[in-house]
Amino acid sequence: MKSPNLVDKHVSSRVGSRRIALGMSPEQMAAAVGSTVQQVQKWEAGTDRIGANQLLKLTKILGVNSAFFFADENQSVPDIDARSKEMLPSRSVLYLSPTLDGLRLTRAFTSIKNRALREIVIKFVETIAEIESDANQKLDGA
């Protein structure tokens, strides 16, 4: 069997992202597709290629059409006003394929109902990002 290439890995990441977005466990997906949890994990990690028959099954299970798996991650951000553009990171989570980590974080964050706690989480993550950015700048300047 051929090793996965960049397209295979992209498709794999889209499968994992969609599964997580739906709140489906690897066990549930394995049962639905008629495979093992280990195989689902290999697909999502991009270490095993997903065959055409399995991909067809996954379109039904994940509620997407086949084009979803091949969508370009480098879509441009639609026209929005300048102030809004400043608020968006360079790779906006609103318009691009989310990472598995990003989806997990989003699912967990949106389950927090207390507005004050949500604000604390936002400030915490912003602070960590700023500290890391400062540290990287110091390393680059050294």
N, C-alpha and C positions, 0 to 999 in steps of 0.2 A: 504494500500500500504506500502511496506517495505521502511525503511529509507535507504538513500544512504550509501554505504560502501566505503572503500578506492578505490576500482576499479572504482566504479561509479564516484567518485570525480576526479579520474585521467582522465577518459573518458571525463567528463565535462570540465576539464581544456584544454584538447586537442581540443574539439569543439570550445571553446572560442578563443583559440590561433589561430586556423586555420581561423576562421571567421575574426578576426582582421588582420591577415596576408594578407587576400584577399581584405581587405578594405571594407568589407561588414558590414552594420549597423545591429543592432539587429532587426530593423523594416524590413529590406530586408530579413533577414533570416527567421523571423517569417512568412512573406508572402510566401516565397518559400516552407517552410515546412508545411504550413497550420495550424499555431498555433498562439499564441499571443506573443507579446513582453515580457510580464510578464513571460510566460512559458519559453521562450528562456533565460531570465535572471536567472530564477530558475535553469535551466539546467546548465548554465555556472557557477553559484555560487556553484553548487554541492548540492543544497538543495532538488532537485527533481531528481529522476532517469530518465534516457532516455530509453524509451522502444525500443525493437528490431526493430519494424516497423519504428519508428522515426529515429533510428540510421541508418537504411538502406537508408532512404530518405536523411539524412545528408551526407552520403558517396557521393551521386550524386551531391548534392548542393555544397558541399565543394571540390569536385573533388579529393577525396582520396579513398583508399580501406579501408575495415573495420579494417585491421591490424594497420592502422595509429592511431586509437583511443586507442589501447592497447600497443603501442610501449613503451619499457622500457626507463625511464628517465635516468637510470644509465649506459648508453652506455659508453664504453671506448673510449678515444681519439685515433684515428689511429696513427701509427708510424709517427712521424715527428722529425726533427732535434732538438737538445738540445736548441739552441737559440730560436726557435719558441715556444718550450714548456714553456720557461721562460716568453714569452710574453703573453701566454694564462692564464686566470684565472683558478682556480681549477675546476670550472664548466663552461667550455667554451660554449659561446653562439653559436659557430659554430657547435657543435656536440650534444647538448642536447636540449630537449624541452624548448622553451622559455616561460617565464611567460607572462601573459597578460600585465603587466607593461613594461616588456622588449620589447615586440612587439610594444606597443604604442610609447615608446621612440625611437625605431629604425625607425618606420615609420615617426615620426616627424623629427628626425635627418636627415634622408636621403632626406627629402624634402628641406632641406637647401642647396642651390646651391653655396653660397659664401663660399669658402674654409677658409677664415680668420674667418668668423663667426662660422664655424664648429669647428675650432681649439679652439676658445674661449669656446664653449660648452664642448668640451672634457676636457679642463683644469679645468673648473668649476666643472664638475662631479668628476674628479679625486681629486680635492681639498676637496670636500665634503666627499668623501669616506675616504680620509686620515684623516680628522678631526674626523670623526666618529670612525675610527679604533683606533686613538690615545686616544679618550675619553673612548672607551671600554677597552683598555689596562690599563688605569689609574684606571677604576672601578674594573677591575679584580685584579689589584695589591694592591688595598686598603684594 
